[in-house]
Amino acid sequence: MTTGALAAAILVVTGCVVSDAAVARPDDAKDMNTSVPVLPARFTQQNVQWTACGKDVTPDAAPGAECGWVKVPVDYAAPDGQTVKLRVSRVQAKDHRHRLGSLFYNPGGPGAGGAADVADGNWQAGEQARARYDLVGFDPRGTAGSGQIKCPDGVVQEPENPPRTEAGAEKAFADASRRAQACRRASGAVLAHMDSMSVARDLDVLRTVLGDTKLNYTGISYGTFIGQQYMKLFPDKVGRMVLDGVVNPAADMQQVARLDVKTSDDAMRRYAQHLVARGDDRLGATAGDVLRRLTVFARKLEHAPLQGTDGEKFTDATLSAYLGAAVTAEESWNSLTKALVAAVHGDGAAFERFDAETVGGSGGEKPTPQEERDEENISMSLPAVLCLDSPSAPKSPKEMLDTADAFARQSPLFGRSYAWQMIDCATWPIAPTGVAKPIKASGAAPVLLVSYTDDSQTPLENAQAVHRQLDNSSLLVRKGQGHGAYASETPSSCTDRAVDRYLVGGKLPAGAANCPR
């Protein structure tokens, strides 16, 4: 969907070759500004020097894991300019005699690296696909090992307590703008080219360099958005593509935020119904009573926050953040209820104990310095990608206040906080280059869409919308709650078999296929 930044005529360059990675084939004749110059042979004819993966990738590499580098242009409209090296990992097919090629993997984010996930075996695909494909992970440009962007003053975040006045909004905008400009100065040219269209072009360079005639790909979450950009640019190079936890390219930033609000409200309603069904009436006798009581509590906190033992104030925004995270994780509902009951009765430390039970008491190990750096990079990369890919963030303090008020009317519990999450893109120093538009991918091979029925991050209706938009796709739905249904930490033999049948044999599920909980 990237447009003006990549606009250029097709050039004939002496000493260059016309490669599959060079030429855009838009699915809409009006998208002529997706054309780019032909790539020089130094990109398309690279040889990857595979070596054992070092501790900078993962401290515990899987047997046979290899790592290497592939160089790509920072700006595909100016391929003779600056370059960035992409870190790539590979675990070769177990059944090498019947190898089908490479299966590229992207975990989403945006901003998450995939090289470590493949190198340490955290992602292995299904058993059949694992046998027949070389699994290939890569860190997208600007993330993890691939030329990290830098934000010396910290990443832009929504205010802890969303402003209600224009003066407060102007102050929040000024701070966010300062931080964003610091990111721009420290990161250099790559910050303006973190968009998913550029990542899709990188994928085609990787495909060409690794010798695959078609791109076989599994993308999770935002990785499905990257996959759809690839389908738009290179429909005739699409091989077997699995888009799992689907992002809808036709939705702009405000539409996505509103859907997030609705998804959290729906999860909140399921939580309230769960309390009533089990006979717990401490927050209300009916689901409606529970929701009304928590809404009244949130409005009370807006004017009279609770005081925690650590000196922090527990505000309506704090409540919104806890509810948004907890209601989508059923395993935390008992602890959530205990904390809510105490907080409603004036206990400012209730959620400190909730943290101790659900985080500190979970037995989780302290993250390593590398893991902390990776998490920090993801938090920086997320706005760098989203703010280029998606238009329509509010552009002024007044517009942000009006948008937040409208969101709050939609959802008293979540609306205002979710609206203010757009402040990073509202103040980002680089204008968006993407458009919100359905992708048809005319001429592409059939792709497989996968979704949980209850996915708090990428709702099922996203997958259903994309299924309608694409010219050729099949939809597999796994019943239950989760995000990323194929080859997941909670495996489903039905889901994994169906996806593997497609990846290995090209057989798509017939009609609207479903897998049980």
RODO-2510 file (C-alpha; in nm, 4 decimals, decimal comma):
residues 517
     n   res          X          Y          Z
     1     m     0,0000     0,0000     0,0000
     2     t     0,2994     0,2283     0,0064
     3     t     0,2542     0,4911    -0,2610
     4     g     0,4352     0,8229    -0,3089
     5     a     0,7638     0,7238    -0,1459
     6     l     0,8097     0,4454    -0,3964
     7     a     0,6852     0,6272    -0,7070
     8     a     0,9300     0,6023    -0,9939
     9     a     0,9481     0,4981    -1,3577
    10     i     1,0855     0,1586    -1,4527
    11     l     1,4482     0,2208    -1,5406
    12     v     1,6812     0,0271    -1,7660
    13     v     2,0152     0,0218    -1,5913
    14     t     2,3364    -0,0850    -1,7613
    15     g     2,4857    -0,3857    -1,5886
    16     c     2,1616    -0,4709    -1,4053
    17     v     1,9338    -0,7680    -1,4519
    18     v     1,5570    -0,7754    -1,4515
    19     s     1,4676    -1,0001    -1,1580
    20     d     1,1472    -1,1321    -1,0104
    21     a     1,2160    -0,9100    -0,7099
    22     a     1,2292    -0,5944    -0,9160
    23     v     0,9004    -0,5456    -1,0944
    24     a     0,5713    -0,4632    -0,9252
    25     r     0,2586    -0,6144    -1,0742
    26     p    -0,0248    -0,4182    -0,9116
    27     d    -0,3695    -0,5779    -0,8952
    28     d    -0,5292    -0,2414    -0,9733
    29     a    -0,4313    -0,0598    -1,2917
    30     k    -0,4563     0,2710    -1,1075
    31     d    -0,1816     0,1712    -0,8621
    32     m     0,0936     0,2687    -1,1059
    33     n     0,2924     0,4373    -0,8295
    34     t     0,3947     0,0946    -0,6961
    35     s     0,6536     0,0686    -0,9767
    36     v     1,0202     0,0793    -0,8828
    37     p     1,3496     0,0731    -1,0701
    38     v     1,5024    -0,2595    -1,1673
    39     l     1,7217    -0,3974    -0,8917
    40     p     2,0960    -0,4264    -0,9590
    41     a     2,2365    -0,7781    -0,9729
    42     r     2,4318    -0,7214    -0,6499
    43     f     2,1007    -0,7630    -0,4656
    44     t     1,9379    -1,0396    -0,6671
    45     q     2,2474    -1,2572    -0,7122
    46     q     2,3821    -1,2567    -0,3571
    47     n     2,5158    -1,5726    -0,1985
    48     v     2,4189    -1,6174     0,1647
    49     q     2,7147    -1,7198     0,3792
    50     w     2,5443    -1,9571     0,6213
    51     t     2,7129    -2,0038     0,9599
    52     a     2,6114    -2,1313     1,3021
    53     c     2,3736    -1,8885     1,4737
    54     g     2,5480    -1,6876     1,7429
    55     k     2,4278    -1,5775     2,0843
    56     d     2,3301    -1,2413     1,9360
    57     v     2,0490    -1,4349     1,7631
    58     t     1,9660    -1,6886     2,0357
    59     p     2,1570    -1,8372     2,3293
    60     d     2,0113    -2,1804     2,2527
    61     a     2,0118    -2,2536     1,8800
    62     a     1,8281    -2,5607     1,7521
    63     p     2,0344    -2,8420     1,5970
    64     g     2,1241    -2,7548     1,2394
    65     a     2,0178    -2,3891     1,2667
    66     e     2,2118    -2,1561     1,0378
    67     c     2,2210    -1,7777     1,0129
    68     g     2,3300    -1,5306     0,7477
    69     w     2,2751    -1,1871     0,5963
    70     v     2,1064    -1,0496     0,2857
    71     k     2,1526    -0,6895     0,1748
    72     v     1,8584    -0,4835     0,0425
    73     p     1,8101    -0,1173    -0,0554
    74     v     1,6757     0,1149     0,2109
    75     d     1,4667     0,2861    -0,0584
    76     y     1,3573     0,0720    -0,3522
    77     a     1,2963     0,3875    -0,5545
    78     a     1,6695     0,4599    -0,5228
    79     p     1,8435     0,1201    -0,5143
    80     d     2,1871     0,2763    -0,5633
    81     g     2,1513     0,4589    -0,2320
    82     q     2,1864     0,3309     0,1230
    83     t     2,1419    -0,0368     0,2097
    84     v     2,0414    -0,2396     0,5128
    85     k     2,1439    -0,5953     0,6003
    86     l     1,8640    -0,8354     0,6891
    87     r     1,9385    -1,1112     0,9352
    88     v     1,8112    -1,4486     0,8133
    89     s     1,7974    -1,7898     0,9808
    90     r     1,7337    -2,1346     0,8385
    91     v     1,6691    -2,4897     0,9552
    92     q     1,6819    -2,7248     0,6588
    93     a     1,4080    -2,9727     0,5699
    94     k     1,4224    -3,3042     0,7544
    95     d     1,3278    -3,4969     0,4406
    96     h     1,5772    -3,3244     0,2151
    97     r     1,5248    -3,5664    -0,0756
    98     h     1,1625    -3,4483    -0,1023
    99     r     1,2267    -3,0861    -0,0171
   100     l     0,9651    -2,8403    -0,1505
   101     g     1,1708    -2,5231    -0,1019
   102     s     1,1758    -2,2516     0,1620
   103     l     0,8892    -2,1680     0,3967
   104     f     0,9336    -1,8097     0,5161
   105     y     0,7969    -1,7113     0,8569
   106     n     0,7017    -1,3772     1,0102
   107     p     0,5608    -1,3533     1,3668
   108     g     0,3961    -1,0131     1,3247
   109     g     0,4164    -0,7283     1,5707
   110     p     0,4689    -0,5196     1,3702
   111     g     0,8316    -0,5029     1,4654
   112     a     0,8936    -0,8587     1,5856
   113     g     1,1942    -1,0421     1,4447
   114     g     1,1523    -1,3945     1,3096
   115     a     1,5143    -1,5065     1,2827
   116     a     1,5416    -1,6112     1,6477
   117     d     1,2056    -1,7954     1,6420
   118     v     1,3274    -2,0258     1,3673
   119     a     1,6864    -2,0504     1,4920
   120     d     1,5901    -2,1618     1,8434
   121     g     1,3018    -2,3847     1,7341
   122     n     1,0358    -2,1653     1,8943
   123     w     0,8481    -2,1900     1,5640
   124     q     0,8714    -2,5200     1,3756
   125     a     0,5577    -2,5329     1,1554
   126     g     0,3502    -2,8528     1,1503
   127     e     0,5166    -3,1931     1,1382
   128     q     0,4575    -3,2548     0,7668
   129     a     0,5599    -2,9051     0,6595
   130     r     0,8645    -2,9225     0,8850
   131     a     0,9797    -3,2347     0,7014
   132     r     0,9442    -3,0936     0,3517
   133     y     1,0475    -2,7284     0,3809
   134     d     1,3545    -2,5349     0,4855
   135     l     1,2115    -2,3092     0,7574
   136     v     1,3376    -1,9538     0,7065
   137     g     1,3032    -1,6714     0,9577
   138     f     1,4050    -1,3122     0,9005
   139     d     1,4208    -0,9899     1,0967
   140     p     1,2356    -0,7176     0,9035
   141     r     1,4251    -0,3987     0,8277
   142     g     1,4883    -0,1803     1,1324
   143     t     1,4072    -0,4576     1,3798
   144     a     1,6040    -0,7040     1,5916
   145     g     1,9263    -0,7821     1,3982
   146     s     1,8369    -0,5921     1,0798
   147     g     1,9628    -0,2383     1,1357
   148     q     1,7679    -0,1474     1,4459
   149     i     1,6038     0,1918     1,4616
   150     k     1,6793     0,4005     1,7703
   151     c     1,4681     0,6231     1,9950
   152     p     1,7084     0,7784     2,2488
   153     d     1,4317     0,9561     2,4449
   154     g     1,2091     0,6494     2,4565
   155     v     0,9203     0,5461     2,2410
   156     v     0,6042     0,7549     2,2130
   157     q     0,3262     0,6124     2,4314
   158     e    -0,0261     0,7112     2,5177
   159     p    -0,0476     0,9323     2,8286
   160     e    -0,0911     0,7429     3,1551
   161     n    -0,4029     0,9507     3,2172
   162     p    -0,5604     1,0608     2,8868
   163     p    -0,6081     1,4385     2,8857
   164     r    -0,9557     1,5867     2,8963
   165     t    -0,8539     1,9473     2,8234
   166     e    -0,6948     2,1129     2,5214
   167     a    -0,4042     2,2339     2,7347
   168     g    -0,3396     1,8783     2,8531
   169     a    -0,3651     1,7456     2,4999
   170     e    -0,1221     2,0084     2,3689
   171     k     0,1288     1,9124     2,6383
   172     a     0,0939     1,5418     2,5484
   173     f     0,1379     1,6228     2,1787
   174     a     0,4474     1,8332     2,2455
   175     d     0,6155     1,5540     2,4431
   176     a     0,5224     1,2900     2,1851
   177     s     0,6490     1,5069     1,8980
   178     r     0,9805     1,5641     2,0748
   179     r     1,0317     1,1920     2,1268
   180     a     0,9344     1,1093     1,7684
   181     q     1,1760     1,3661     1,6262
   182     a     1,4536     1,2152     1,8387
   183     c     1,3733     0,8764     1,6814
   184     r     1,4020     1,0309     1,3363
   185     r     1,7393     1,1929     1,4043
   186     a     1,8906     0,8814     1,5622
   187     s     1,7548     0,6205     1,3198
   188     g     1,8562     0,7723     0,9872
   189     a     1,7050     0,7006     0,6466
   190     v     1,5557     0,3592     0,7278
   191     l     1,2875     0,5136     0,9521
   192     a     1,1094     0,6554     0,6459
   193     h     1,1107     0,3092     0,4813
   194     m     0,9817     0,0794     0,7559
   195     d     0,6512     0,0338     0,5731
   196     s     0,5179    -0,3132     0,4976
   197     m     0,5344    -0,2603     0,1224
   198     s     0,9127    -0,2261     0,1554
   199     v     0,9210    -0,5396     0,3727
   200     a     0,7230    -0,7243     0,1035
   201     r     0,9847    -0,6204    -0,1516
   202     d     1,2535    -0,7440     0,0888
   203     l     1,0733    -1,0785     0,0988
   204     d     1,0950    -1,1048    -0,2760
   205     v     1,4681    -1,0359    -0,2671
   206     l     1,5026    -1,3117    -0,0056
   207     r     1,2952    -1,5482    -0,2183
   208     t     1,5121    -1,4778    -0,5227
   209     v     1,8417    -1,5096    -0,3334
   210     l     1,7389    -1,8444    -0,1811
   211     g     1,6455    -1,9782    -0,5241
   212     d     1,2697    -2,0220    -0,4827
   213     t     1,0520    -1,9630    -0,7890
   214     k     0,7490    -1,8905    -0,5651
   215     l     0,7140    -1,7485    -0,2153
   216     n     0,5883    -2,0036     0,0386
   217     y     0,5041    -1,8090     0,3510
   218     t     0,3409    -1,8273     0,6926
   219     g     0,2583    -1,4935     0,8541
   220     i     0,1054    -1,4484     1,1973
   221     s    -0,0947    -1,1382     1,2952
   222     y     0,0704    -0,8348     1,1318
   223     g     0,2691    -1,0834     0,9279
   224     t    -0,0587    -1,1438     0,7413
   225     f    -0,0593    -0,7775     0,6401
   226     i     0,2924    -0,8157     0,4983
   227     g     0,1792    -1,1262     0,3121
   228     q    -0,1105    -0,9379     0,1571
   229     q     0,1222    -0,6595     0,0408
   230     y     0,3350    -0,9263    -0,1254
   231     m     0,0259    -1,0692    -0,2973
   232     k    -0,0604    -0,7242    -0,4274
   233     l     0,2893    -0,6575    -0,5624
   234     f     0,3827    -1,0039    -0,6883
   235     p     0,0645    -1,2084    -0,7467
   236     d     0,2349    -1,4422    -0,9939
   237     k     0,5073    -1,5236    -0,7403
   238     v     0,2689    -1,6358    -0,4646
   239     g     0,3206    -2,0007    -0,3747
   240     r     0,1540    -2,1550    -0,0702
   241     m     0,0690    -1,8792     0,1733
   242     v    -0,0842    -1,9148     0,5197
   243     l    -0,2208    -1,5985     0,6822
   244     d    -0,2953    -1,6775     1,0472
   245     g    -0,4673    -1,4208     1,2736
   246     v    -0,5641    -1,1933     0,9875
   247     v    -0,5245    -0,8150     0,9606
   248     n    -0,7724    -0,6369     0,7316
   249     p    -0,5931    -0,4000     0,4895
   250     a    -0,9183    -0,2166     0,4138
   251     a    -0,9441    -0,0806     0,7713
   252     d    -0,7673     0,2448     0,8572
   253     m    -0,6195     0,3225     1,1968
   254     q    -0,9366     0,4613     1,3541
   255     q    -1,1441     0,1727     1,2222
   256     v    -0,8938    -0,0736     1,3704
   257     a    -0,9014     0,1113     1,7035
   258     r    -1,2815     0,1031     1,7088
   259     l    -1,2754    -0,2701     1,6377
   260     d    -1,0276    -0,3144     1,9247
   261     v    -1,2732    -0,1312     2,1506
   262     k    -1,5595    -0,3561     2,0366
   263     t    -1,3483    -0,6685     2,0849
   264     s    -1,2613    -0,5670     2,4420
   265     d    -1,6250    -0,4825     2,5161
   266     d    -1,7287    -0,8247     2,3820
   267     a    -1,4668    -0,9957     2,6007
   268     m    -1,5862    -0,7910     2,8977
   269     r    -1,9409    -0,9096     2,8336
   270     r    -1,8259    -1,2743     2,8215
   271     y    -1,6437    -1,2240     3,1504
   272     a    -1,9573    -1,0771     3,3135
   273     q    -2,1700    -1,3633     3,1805
   274     h    -1,9151    -1,6085     3,3206
   275     l    -1,9517    -1,4563     3,6686
   276     v    -2,3294    -1,4818     3,6576
   277     a    -2,3209    -1,8396     3,5233
   278     r    -2,1039    -1,9536     3,8129
   279     g    -2,3270    -1,7803     4,0685
   280     d    -2,0797    -1,5070     4,1665
   281     d    -2,2905    -1,1962     4,2328
   282     r    -2,0286    -0,9854     4,4133
   283     l    -2,0166    -0,7409     4,1212
   284     g    -2,3802    -0,7764     4,0151
   285     a    -2,6684    -1,0190     3,9831
   286     t    -2,6772    -1,0037     3,6012
   287     a    -2,4174    -0,9446     3,3323
   288     g    -2,5717    -0,6032     3,2707
   289     d    -2,5413    -0,5206     3,6409
   290     v    -2,1721    -0,6141     3,6386
   291     l    -2,0992    -0,3921     3,3392
   292     r    -2,2985    -0,0994     3,4817
   293     r    -2,1235    -0,1223     3,8181
   294     l    -1,7769    -0,1241     3,6630
   295     t    -1,8719     0,1662     3,4357
   296     v    -1,9874     0,3707     3,7374
   297     f    -1,6658     0,2715     3,9170
   298     a    -1,4565     0,3921     3,6214
   299     r    -1,6340     0,7295     3,6190
   300     k    -1,5750     0,7618     3,9923
   301     l    -1,2036     0,6915     3,9454
   302     e    -1,1840     0,9687     3,6856
   303     h    -1,2492     1,2243     3,9604
   304     a    -1,1299     1,0345     4,2702
   305     p    -0,8466     0,7869     4,1966
   306     l    -0,7545     0,5243     4,4532
   307     q    -0,4149     0,5431     4,6214
   308     g    -0,1868     0,2411     4,6017
   309     t     0,0726     0,1417     4,8607
   310     d     0,3466     0,2285     4,6132
   311     g     0,2192     0,5861     4,5865
   312     e     0,0771     0,5349     4,2391
   313     k    -0,2775     0,6471     4,1665
   314     f    -0,5264     0,3904     4,0405
   315     t    -0,7297     0,5836     3,7810
   316     d    -0,9978     0,5041     3,5258
   317     a    -0,7187     0,4674     3,2685
   318     t    -0,5415     0,2171     3,4970
   319     l    -0,8629     0,0184     3,5292
   320     s    -0,9088     0,0220     3,1514
   321     a    -0,5572    -0,1107     3,0967
   322     y    -0,6008    -0,3962     3,3449
   323     l    -0,9422    -0,4930     3,2095
   324     g    -0,8251    -0,4808     2,8473
   325     a    -0,5441    -0,7256     2,9224
   326     a    -0,7192    -0,9519     3,1713
   327     v    -1,0612    -1,0145     3,0170
   328     t    -0,9031    -1,1738     2,7107
   329     a    -0,7162    -1,4287     2,9259
   330     e    -0,9670    -1,6621     3,0919
   331     e    -0,7004    -1,8124     3,3158
   332     s    -0,6739    -1,4779     3,4995
   333     w    -1,0481    -1,4280     3,5595
   334     n    -1,0522    -1,5569     3,9175
   335     s    -0,7711    -1,3231     4,0176
   336     l    -0,9324    -1,0388     3,8232
   337     t    -1,2626    -1,0824     4,0065
   338     k    -1,0919    -1,0810     4,3460
   339     a    -0,9067    -0,7609     4,2574
   340     l    -1,2148    -0,5885     4,1150
   341     v    -1,4271    -0,6672     4,4197
   342     a    -1,1587    -0,5240     4,6488
   343     a    -1,0992    -0,2174     4,4319
   344     v    -1,4703    -0,1352     4,4023
   345     h    -1,4760    -0,1319     4,7834
   346     g    -1,1903     0,1202     4,7965
   347     d    -0,8775    -0,0992     4,8141
   348     g    -0,6109     0,0883     4,6176
   349     a    -0,3626    -0,2000     4,6453
   350     a    -0,5957    -0,4636     4,4980
   351     f    -0,4273    -0,4699     4,1589
   352     e    -0,0806    -0,4710     4,3098
   353     r    -0,1776    -0,8096     4,4539
   354     f    -0,3278    -0,9038     4,1170
   355     d     0,0124    -0,8348     3,9578
   356     a     0,1850    -1,0487     4,2184
   357     e    -0,0533    -1,3386     4,1528
   358     t    -0,0600    -1,3275     3,7727
   359     v     0,2923    -1,2058     3,6973
   360     g     0,5185    -1,2419     3,9982
   361     g     0,3536    -1,5646     4,1070
   362     s     0,3650    -1,7275     3,7669
   363     g     0,7181    -1,8552     3,8102
   364     g     0,8326    -1,6649     3,5040
   365     e     1,2040    -1,6017     3,4766
   366     k     1,3470    -1,2526     3,4646
   367     p     1,4088    -1,1547     3,1011
   368     t     1,7673    -1,1625     2,9798
   369     p     1,9358    -0,8371     2,8701
   370     q     1,8956    -0,9517     2,5068
   371     e     1,5244    -1,0165     2,5602
   372     e     1,4847    -0,6725     2,7168
   373     r     1,6602    -0,5121     2,4188
   374     d     1,4402    -0,7063     2,1770
   375     e     1,1257    -0,5963     2,3611
   376     e     1,2408    -0,2353     2,3553
   377     n     1,3090    -0,2595     1,9818
   378     i     0,9611    -0,4010     1,9179
   379     s     0,8053    -0,1113     2,1077
   380     m     1,0005     0,1320     1,8885
   381     s     0,9384    -0,0541     1,5643
   382     l     0,5632    -0,0799     1,6128
   383     p     0,4845     0,2898     1,5547
   384     a     0,7568     0,3138     1,2905
   385     v     0,5667     0,0579     1,0824
   386     l     0,2066     0,1368     1,1733
   387     c     0,2404     0,5115     1,1248
   388     l     0,3612     0,4598     0,7673
   389     d     0,1156     0,1819     0,6813
   390     s    -0,2073     0,3293     0,8104
   391     p    -0,3625     0,6728     0,7519
   392     s    -0,6286     0,8550     0,9536
   393     a    -0,4723     0,9101     1,2964
   394     p    -0,5943     1,2379     1,4551
   395     k    -0,3637     1,5203     1,3549
   396     s    -0,4119     1,7825     1,6290
   397     p    -0,4755     1,8014     2,0036
   398     k    -0,8320     1,9190     1,9388
   399     e    -0,8991     1,6369     1,6916
   400     m    -0,7564     1,3858     1,9378
   401     l    -0,9829     1,5131     2,2162
   402     d    -1,2882     1,4947     1,9902
   403     t    -1,1932     1,1433     1,8766
   404     a    -1,1385     1,0281     2,2353
   405     d    -1,4789     1,1685     2,3376
   406     a    -1,6447     0,9805     2,0504
   407     f    -1,4655     0,6571     2,1460
   408     a    -1,5669     0,7040     2,5112
   409     r    -1,9304     0,7308     2,4056
   410     q    -1,8904     0,3991     2,2256
   411     s    -1,7248     0,2366     2,5278
   412     p    -1,6979     0,4056     2,8701
   413     l    -1,4542     0,1384     2,9875
   414     f    -1,2127     0,1277     2,6932
   415     g    -1,2845     0,4007     2,4410
   416     r    -1,0826     0,6968     2,5687
   417     s    -0,7685     0,4992     2,6494
   418     y    -0,7749     0,3144     2,3174
   419     a    -0,8200     0,6399     2,1245
   420     w    -0,5139     0,7936     2,2883
   421     q    -0,3035     0,4973     2,1776
   422     m    -0,3025     0,6703     1,8383
   423     i    -0,0941     0,9611     1,9694
   424     d     0,2281     0,8041     1,8389
   425     c     0,1026     0,8216     1,4801
   426     a    -0,0718     1,1548     1,5422
   427     t     0,2704     1,3064     1,6112
   428     w     0,4946     1,0860     1,3938
   429     p     0,7415     1,2989     1,1918
   430     i     0,6939     1,1038     0,8660
   431     a     0,3646     1,1122     0,6773
   432     p     0,1878     0,7804     0,6130
   433     t     0,2466     0,6260     0,2723
   434     g    -0,0112     0,3485     0,2956
   435     v    -0,3771     0,3476     0,2042
   436     a    -0,6691     0,1589     0,3568
   437     k    -0,7943    -0,0470     0,0670
   438     p    -0,9033    -0,4073     0,0034
   439     i    -0,6542    -0,6296    -0,1761
   440     k    -0,7864    -0,8636    -0,4451
   441     a    -0,4552    -1,0233    -0,5495
   442     s    -0,5919    -1,1067    -0,8929
   443     g    -0,3903    -1,3863    -1,0509
   444     a    -0,2376    -1,5073    -0,7232
   445     a    -0,2467    -1,8734    -0,6241
   446     p    -0,5090    -1,9633    -0,3618
   447     v    -0,4120    -1,8753    -0,0050
   448     l    -0,5265    -2,0162     0,3287
   449     l    -0,6650    -1,7845     0,5983
   450     v    -0,6704    -1,9138     0,9572
   451     s    -0,8392    -1,7674     1,2649
   452     y    -0,9598    -1,8493     1,6119
   453     t    -1,3274    -1,7839     1,6803
   454     d    -1,2262    -1,5633     1,9757
   455     d    -0,9139    -1,3653     1,8928
   456     s    -0,8768    -1,0452     2,0927
   457     q    -0,6006    -0,9086     1,8700
   458     t    -0,7235    -0,9930     1,5207
   459     p    -1,0933    -1,0782     1,5427
   460     l    -1,2496    -1,3449     1,3252
   461     e    -1,4416    -1,0783     1,1320
   462     n    -1,1050    -0,9609     0,9930
   463     a    -1,0432    -1,3026     0,8377
   464     q    -1,4006    -1,3139     0,7080
   465     a    -1,3617    -0,9703     0,5474
   466     v    -1,0298    -1,0612     0,3821
   467     h    -1,1803    -1,3916     0,2638
   468     r    -1,4453    -1,1873     0,0805
   469     q    -1,1906    -0,9403    -0,0573
   470     l    -0,9362    -1,1835    -0,2014
   471     d    -1,0015    -1,3375    -0,5411
   472     n    -0,8881    -1,6826    -0,4298
   473     s    -0,8768    -1,7932    -0,0659
   474     s    -1,0048    -2,0496     0,1826
   475     l    -1,0870    -1,9888     0,5495
   476     l    -1,0093    -2,2317     0,8327
   477     v    -1,1598    -2,1435     1,1725
   478     r    -1,0371    -2,2952     1,4982
   479     k    -1,2870    -2,2756     1,7813
   480     g    -1,1605    -2,1239     2,1035
   481     q    -0,9638    -1,8299     2,2346
   482     g    -0,6157    -1,7466     2,1103
   483     h    -0,4004    -1,5695     1,8558
   484     g    -0,2129    -1,7687     1,5925
   485     a    -0,3923    -2,1020     1,5539
   486     y    -0,1402    -2,3016     1,3461
   487     a     0,1623    -2,4687     1,5084
   488     s     0,0767    -2,2901     1,8314
   489     e     0,1841    -2,3503     2,1911
   490     t    -0,1567    -2,5152     2,2418
   491     p    -0,1580    -2,7398     1,9342
   492     s    -0,4680    -2,8485     1,7461
   493     s    -0,4156    -3,1639     1,5416
   494     c    -0,7149    -3,0681     1,3243
   495     t    -0,5726    -2,7230     1,2464
   496     d    -0,2156    -2,8409     1,1952
   497     r    -0,3198    -3,1279     0,9660
   498     a    -0,5375    -2,9019     0,7522
   499     v    -0,2659    -2,6385     0,7137
   500     d     0,0019    -2,9007     0,6436
   501     r    -0,2163    -3,0610     0,3751
   502     y    -0,2223    -2,7244     0,2025
   503     l     0,1473    -2,6455     0,2481
   504     v     0,2662    -2,9890     0,1396
   505     g     0,0032    -3,0993    -0,1093
   506     g    -0,1663    -2,7756    -0,2089
   507     k    -0,5060    -2,9027    -0,0893
   508     l    -0,7250    -2,6307     0,0596
   509     p    -1,0059    -2,7046     0,3061
   510     a    -1,3395    -2,7167     0,1268
   511     g    -1,5833    -2,4346     0,1967
   512     a    -1,5891    -2,2872     0,5471
   513     a    -1,3815    -2,5407     0,7416
   514     n    -1,3876    -2,5557     1,1206
   515     c    -1,1739    -2,7216     1,3842
   516     p    -1,3187    -2,8037     1,7298
   517     r    -1,2101    -2,6399     2,0515
***
